[in-house]
């Protein structure tokens, strides 16, 4: 039987939940057929996206932290920080 890494499984489940949330939100947008409600829902999704990114990255970093040298781990963290800074601008 295939044995999945716990970190990979956690990341995949979180992304599946995130994707499902996006699909449900799109269905509600179509059902409501109102631009105001669609924009409000889209704003909520815009907040959820970065949180999912941060969480999945954190899970991955915890899973790989023992295998990476500190210098590479710091580079990855700097890259994530730059993405988050870019999202704020």
Secondary structure, DSSP 8 states (H G I E B T S, - for coil): -----HHHHHHHHHHHHHHHHHHHHHHHHHHH--HHHHHHHHHHHHHHHHHHHHHHHHHHHHHHTTTS-HHHHHHHHHHHHHHHHHHH-
